[in-house]
Amino acid sequence: MYPEELVKPMRDELINAGFEALYTSKDVENAIAKKGTTLVMVNSVCGCAAGTARPGVIASLRADKTPDNLTTVFAGVEKESTQKAREFMIPFPPSSPAIALFKDGILVHMLERHHIEGRSAQMIAQNLATAYEEHC
């Protein structure tokens, strides 16, 4: 587990962009159960989260269509909520960072770490904007 003072700025980056932090498995269940579209960002302390995943997911919110609900869990910090979120992301293996889009509780789009590493924030934003156009 990472100390709170280390992860707070990383979590706040998403919260300040309109994301709701999910801390318990019940928080995750309630978020995924909402009607409409829900984006779940599995946040991480790694460089690709800081360099491209968080900036990319935030930039994606400038698209014409965006998810109804924006949420985040923090891998390595919020074990309970991260584990529950990953259960909803099956068949994809655990990955952080990761970005999942759900529509009416069903996973419709997934970006795993290997889709994020080596990609620019702009590429991630465009990938998500395309998914939003189709599902939101």
N, C-alpha and C positions, 0 to 999 in steps of 0.2 A: 504494500500500500504506500502511496506517495503522500507526503505531508500536505495538509490543506493549503498552507501558504505558498507551496509550489504550484498547485493546480488551480487555485482560485482565479488568477488572471486568464488562464486558458478556458476555464468554464465561463467566466464573465464575458469573454469575447463573444461567445454564442448567445448568452443571456441578453447582452446589450443589443444584439441583432434581432431579438424577439423570440429566442428559443426558451422553452420551459425545461429546466433541469428536472430529471426524474431520479428519485433517490431510492424508491422501494419497488418491489415486484408489483405491488398493487398500483402504484403510479403508472408503471408501464402498461399493465393490463387495461387500466382506464383510458390511457392515451390511445392505444391501438384499437380499442373498442369504439372509439368515436366514429360517427358517420363522416364520410368525406375522406380527404387525404391527410395522412400524417407522415411527416418526415422524421426519421430517427437518425441522429448523428451519434455514432459511437466515437466519442472524443478520446484523445490519447496525448501523452506527453512527448511522443516521438517527433522527429523533425518533419516528417511528411504531413503530420497533422497540422503543425504550425505553419509550414511553408506553403502547402497547397490545399489540404482538406478543409480547414476552417475558412481560409480566404475564399476558396472555391464555392463552398456551400453558402457562404454569406453573399457572394457575388451572384449566385444563382437566383437569389430573391429579387433581383431586378428584372427577371423575366416577366412577360405579359401575364402568364398564369403561374401561380405558386400554390404550394400545399396549404390546406386549411389550418393545419396544426404543425408547429415546429417544436421538436423535442430533442433532448440530448441526455445521454448517459456517459459516464466517464470510466473507461476501462482502467483497471488497476487502482481504482479509488472507490467507486460505488459498485461493489461486487454483486450485491443482490439485484439491483436494477439492470446492470449490464448482462448478467446471466439470463434474466427473464427476457430482455430484449433479444438476445441471441437465440433464445428458444423460438421466438417468432420469425427469426431469419433462416431457420432450417429450410432447405438442405445445405445452405452455405455454411462453411466452417467458421468458427470464431475468428474474427479479424478486427484489428484496430489500427488505424481508424477505419471506419466503414460508414456508409450512408445508405439507409434503406427507405424506400417509399412504400407506404401502405395505402390501399384504397378500400374503405369499408372493412378494415381489419385483415385484408389479404395483401401479402407482399407482391408488389408489381414491378419493382425495380431495385437493383442492388449494385452498389459499388463497393467492392472489397479492397483491401489494402493494395493488392497487386494491380488494381485499376487506378489507384491513386498515386503510388510511387512512380516517379519519373514523368508524371504528367504535370502540366502547369495548372494553376488555379483557374485560369480561363478555360482550359479544356474540361476540367471538372464541372465548372459552372455551365458550360455548353451541354455537356452530357446530361446534367440534371434538368436544364431548361427544356431539353428535348423530351425527357420523361414527364415533366410537368405538362407540357403541351399535349401529350397523349393521355395522361391520366387525371389531370386536375380540372 
